[in-house]
């Protein structure tokens, strides 16, 4: 008797494959150890960070390094580092949970994520045995603080155009670095710099086409820093310009081989993007907690403002945005973990397995970066509004949250860049034969020419929402397929159209993630015990339908005309069709639950 094992979902396949609720991981499934790690992070923020936010924002000398030292003592810097290098070797999902919780730490969370992410991971995943042994244990403990030097005055999103150069010394023992980096997080106190530069021919001075990466110790000398940048938010995060003036780097500190720097930068940013999605979710949840508590305490017209419908609508929308973001975040994190484990089972070492596993879901990582940062921006904006005039005061906690949030739509590649990358990476996977978009797109095009089907009556839980999510995928395939066919290689130049397609993809991914999580929850606990989650799922999907119709319509009008345009506009309307829904009652139900518990409780 043979059994069939269902093939795990691959990157981008959510668009063309139906997923089962049992296929995904949901936050309600965290085990006891994971919850204990999360609580450790909560307690650390409560005792070491939250009481000292003003001191942190004032950049009190030595305070941030001291906080990182304390985090290192608790193991928060080494959670995802293999045990052989002094870490705890926890899986990707556990690391994501810690990232989410510490995301409520304002400037501290920025310093922590920069150190444990882009500061440490290049050496961990691309370093040779000697480099890992020398540096990783000290990075895991906090004995060394790390930063990442990629951006230059003339190269932001176009990272490979950097001008910092490295020239091999006459004796062949050192690379001599010269150049300037800017917006370097942790730059003011870092001991170790991952620096991206182009190697220059020592005779002609001609630079390599591609970047190389170097592990640079501050003790090497030749490094100077500009004063701290004065920023809109994350004021406690050290942000400096860094200058390399004849900095002598031993040749053994070349990281990952000559010319591989851009590959390193891209792959590390894939991890950084989804981690940023996690951190911003943590910030959003904390801000929702504060908004609920203030709404319960603030009295107007003889009663708390949380009793007013306008406030309840805001609270419910904030929670719904966070719920959908969280659903997508942990779905993707587990998909990455599954891919990593599959690669390990095939013989890949941990570093290669992790990089390949994350790279496979690079499009989803870009989606989560956009979704998380825009969720936080929405939440902090509404929190200030709920606080009213007090929210505009520097004495309120939401004023800092509002300012600190804004950078996240720029960090790790702007949201515009990440939107275009989402579509680009999906299309590239299709061109490599890793993702069959053509066949399903052609099937949708054929369906447009046929007679619409009328589905059988279905009284199962969230039946309308299941149908809507399936149609969202058809809308994406119709528009993306039509654009690719009409514009061909020119599609990359039509950024306006790409942005619309990206937003359709993003809404489809979060809508399906919220749906699958809610169905799994209902199966675990019974639908009667999760009415608010069902309400949030319905709200998110029904709002997504309106957005998808708008983006589909505008994209189609951008690249088509005549009969083709009319057919696709009809398809856009068909595939984003909504059902009548009393959203006011659903929002009241969600808000009542949070108001009763005084916090985000989902």
MODA-V583067 format. One record per residue. N is the residue number from 0. BURIAL is b if it has 24 or more other ideal C-beta (glycine too) atoms within 12 Angstrom, else e. Layout:
{{N & BURIAL} {N & BURIAL}}
This chain:
{{0 & e} {1 & e} {2 & e} {3 & e} {4 & e} {5 & e} {6 & e} {7 & b} {8 & b} {9 & b} {10 & b} {11 & b} {12 & b} {13 & b} {14 & b} {15 & b} {16 & e} {17 & e} {18 & b} {19 & e} {20 & b} {21 & e} {22 & b} {23 & b} {24 & b} {25 & b} {26 & b} {27 & b} {28 & e} {29 & b} {30 & e} {31 & e} {32 & e} {33 & b} {34 & e} {35 & e} {36 & b} {37 & b} {38 & e} {39 & b} {40 & b} {41 & b} {42 & e} {43 & b} {44 & b} {45 & e} {46 & e} {47 & b} {48 & b} {49 & b} {50 & e} {51 & b} {52 & b} {53 & e} {54 & e} {55 & b} {56 & b} {57 & e} {58 & b} {59 & e} {60 & e} {61 & e} {62 & b} {63 & b} {64 & b} {65 & e} {66 & b} {67 & b} {68 & b} {69 & b} {70 & b} {71 & b} {72 & e} {73 & b} {74 & b} {75 & b} {76 & b} {77 & b} {78 & b} {79 & b} {80 & b} {81 & b} {82 & e} {83 & e} {84 & b} {85 & b} {86 & b} {87 & b} {88 & e} {89 & b} {90 & b} {91 & b} {92 & b} {93 & b} {94 & b} {95 & b} {96 & b} {97 & b} {98 & b} {99 & b} {100 & b} {101 & b} {102 & b} {103 & b} {104 & b} {105 & b} {106 & b} {107 & b} {108 & b} {109 & b} {110 & b} {111 & b} {112 & b} {113 & b} {114 & b} {115 & b} {116 & b} {117 & b} {118 & b} {119 & b} {120 & b} {121 & b} {122 & b} {123 & b} {124 & b} {125 & b} {126 & b} {127 & e} {128 & e} {129 & e} {130 & b} {131 & b} {132 & e} {133 & e} {134 & b} {135 & b} {136 & b} {137 & b} {138 & b} {139 & b} {140 & b} {141 & b} {142 & e} {143 & b} {144 & b} {145 & b} {146 & b} {147 & b} {148 & b} {149 & b} {150 & b} {151 & b} {152 & e} {153 & e} {154 & b} {155 & e} {156 & e} {157 & e} {158 & b} {159 & b} {160 & e} {161 & b} {162 & b} {163 & b} {164 & b} {165 & b} {166 & b} {167 & b} {168 & e} {169 & e} {170 & e} {171 & e} {172 & e} {173 & b} {174 & b} {175 & b} {176 & b} {177 & b} {178 & b} {179 & b} {180 & b} {181 & b} {182 & b} {183 & b} {184 & b} {185 & b} {186 & b} {187 & b} {188 & b} {189 & b} {190 & b} {191 & b} {192 & b} {193 & b} {194 & b} {195 & b} {196 & b} {197 & b} {198 & b} {199 & b} {200 & e} {201 & e} {202 & e} {203 & e} {204 & e} {205 & e} {206 & b} {207 & b} {208 & e} {209 & b} {210 & b} {211 & b} {212 & b} {213 & b} {214 & b} {215 & b} {216 & b} {217 & b} {218 & e} {219 & b} {220 & e} {221 & b} {222 & b} {223 & e} {224 & b} {225 & e} {226 & e} {227 & b} {228 & b} {229 & e} {230 & e} {231 & e} {232 & b} {233 & b} {234 & b} {235 & b} {236 & b} {237 & b} {238 & b} {239 & b} {240 & b} {241 & b} {242 & b} {243 & b} {244 & e} {245 & e} {246 & b} {247 & b} {248 & b} {249 & b} {250 & e} {251 & e} {252 & b} {253 & b} {254 & b} {255 & b} {256 & e} {257 & b} {258 & e} {259 & b} {260 & b} {261 & b} {262 & b} {263 & b} {264 & b} {265 & b} {266 & b} {267 & b} {268 & b} {269 & b} {270 & b} {271 & b} {272 & b} {273 & b} {274 & b} {275 & b} {276 & b} {277 & b} {278 & b} {279 & b} {280 & b} {281 & b} {282 & b} {283 & b} {284 & b} {285 & b} {286 & b} {287 & b} {288 & b} {289 & b} {290 & b} {291 & b} {292 & b} {293 & b} {294 & b} {295 & b} {296 & e} {297 & b} {298 & e} {299 & e} {300 & e} {301 & e} {302 & e} {303 & e} {304 & b} {305 & b} {306 & e} {307 & e} {308 & e} {309 & e} {310 & b} {311 & b} {312 & b} {313 & b} {314 & b} {315 & b} {316 & b} {317 & b} {318 & b} {319 & b} {320 & b} {321 & b} {322 & b} {323 & b} {324 & b} {325 & b} {326 & b} {327 & b} {328 & b} {329 & b} {330 & b} {331 & b} {332 & b} {333 & b} {334 & b} {335 & b} {336 & b} {337 & b} {338 & b} {339 & b} {340 & e} {341 & e} {342 & b} {343 & e} {344 & e} {345 & e} {346 & e} {347 & e} {348 & e} {349 & b} {350 & b} {351 & e} {352 & b} {353 & b} {354 & b} {355 & b} {356 & b} {357 & b} {358 & b} {359 & b} {360 & b} {361 & b} {362 & b} {363 & b} {364 & b} {365 & b} {366 & b} {367 & b} {368 & b} {369 & b} {370 & b} {371 & b} {372 & b} {373 & b} {374 & b} {375 & b} {376 & b} {377 & b} {378 & b} {379 & b} {380 & b} {381 & b} {382 & b} {383 & b} {384 & b} {385 & b} {386 & b} {387 & e} {388 & e} {389 & e} {390 & b} {391 & e} {392 & e} {393 & e} {394 & e} {395 & b} {396 & b} {397 & b} {398 & b} {399 & b} {400 & b} {401 & b} {402 & b} {403 & b} {404 & b} {405 & b} {406 & b} {407 & b} {408 & b} {409 & b} {410 & b} {411 & b} {412 & b} {413 & b} {414 & b} {415 & b} {416 & b} {417 & b} {418 & b} {419 & b} {420 & b} {421 & b} {422 & b} {423 & b} {424 & b} {425 & b} {426 & b} {427 & e} {428 & b} {429 & b} {430 & e} {431 & e} {432 & e} {433 & e} {434 & b} {435 & e} {436 & b} {437 & e} {438 & e} {439 & b} {440 & b} {441 & e} {442 & e} {443 & b} {444 & b} {445 & e} {446 & b} {447 & b} {448 & e} {449 & e} {450 & e} {451 & e} {452 & e} {453 & e} {454 & e} {455 & e} {456 & e} {457 & e} {458 & e} {459 & e} {460 & b} {461 & b} {462 & e} {463 & b} {464 & b} {465 & b} {466 & b} {467 & b} {468 & b} {469 & b} {470 & b} {471 & b} {472 & b} {473 & b} {474 & b} {475 & b} {476 & b} {477 & b} {478 & b} {479 & b} {480 & b} {481 & b} {482 & b} {483 & b} {484 & e} {485 & b} {486 & b} {487 & e} {488 & e} {489 & e} {490 & b} {491 & e} {492 & e} {493 & b} {494 & e} {495 & e} {496 & b} {497 & b} {498 & b} {499 & b} {500 & b} {501 & b} {502 & b} {503 & b} {504 & b} {505 & b} {506 & b} {507 & b} {508 & b} {509 & b} {510 & b} {511 & b} {512 & b} {513 & b} {514 & b} {515 & b} {516 & b} {517 & b} {518 & b} {519 & b} {520 & b} {521 & b} {522 & e} {523 & e} {524 & e} {525 & e} {526 & e} {527 & e} {528 & e} {529 & b} {530 & b} {531 & b} {532 & b} {533 & b} {534 & b} {535 & b} {536 & b} {537 & b} {538 & b} {539 & b} {540 & b} {541 & b} {542 & b} {543 & b} {544 & b} {545 & b} {546 & b} {547 & b} {548 & b} {549 & e} {550 & b} {551 & b} {552 & b} {553 & b} {554 & b} {555 & b} {556 & e} {557 & b} {558 & b} {559 & b} {560 & e} {561 & e} {562 & e} {563 & e} {564 & e} {565 & e} {566 & b} {567 & b} {568 & b} {569 & b} {570 & b} {571 & b} {572 & b} {573 & b} {574 & b} {575 & b} {576 & b} {577 & b} {578 & e} {579 & e} {580 & e} {581 & e} {582 & b} {583 & e} {584 & e} {585 & b} {586 & b} {587 & b} {588 & b} {589 & b} {590 & b} {591 & b} {592 & b} {593 & b} {594 & b} {595 & e} {596 & e} {597 & e} {598 & b} {599 & b} {600 & b} {601 & b}}
